[in-house]
Amino acid sequence: MIILKTGRELEIMKEACRISAGALKLVGEAIEPGITTGELDRLAEEYILKQGGKPNFKGYGGFPATACISINDEVIHGIPSKERKIKAGDIVSVDLGASYDGYNGDNAATFAVGEISPEAKRLIKTTEESLYEGIKMARHGGRIGDIGHAVQKYVEERGYSVVRQFVGHGVGTSLHEAPEVPNFGNPGHGVRLVNGMTIAIEPMVNMGTYNVRTLSNNWTVVTADGKLSAHFEHTVAITSDGPVILTRA
Ligand code: MG
């Protein structure tokens, strides 16, 4: 069931999303060669709690941390660790969220560590831009397939692929609610978009094949061919004023 949000509910979600965006920004600014993913996770959790939020990934499906931190060929769901050090030249995808007063925010971004290859830079830029192509289509009267199609077209025209096995989602009192928001699809198909829907649009873009596999820790998803992957996500409200990005930092 798709749960539409009232204006009052959107105000609470804005706060959850403000905290989520602030935590993501903070982690992005703290990323440097030598820092561990465990330390980045600690910074995110401390920030969220200080802002009066709760780290909504922690414990979700048993996930052990506040942030998913996925490096290079890791697509999503990387588990932070005190042993895992970030190196110059890495690309680091951070996905995290906060809940506030029972409502959830969710956002992600991929950060470059020091000098990275021009190919990696282009992948990151394309992934971020594809997110905005998708957001443009989050309008009353449209369809879910309009969003996925816009993302997929933008990505594939630039020679990359969109992950099929994981998708975006509705977000509200639950971190994941209906509908699913794939990063691929056909225009004019799928669930109808209406004002009051709140969705997380999150392109996961691979340099090579879209196939992925999950590591033996049962969480970390990596590209099947070992090539790089990037990930950007915003929580977006569909309103009579058009799409509103709730997780804008
Ligand atoms: Mg999400």
Residues whose N, C-alpha, C, O or C-beta is under 5 A from the ligand:
A	BS01	MG	D106 A200 E202
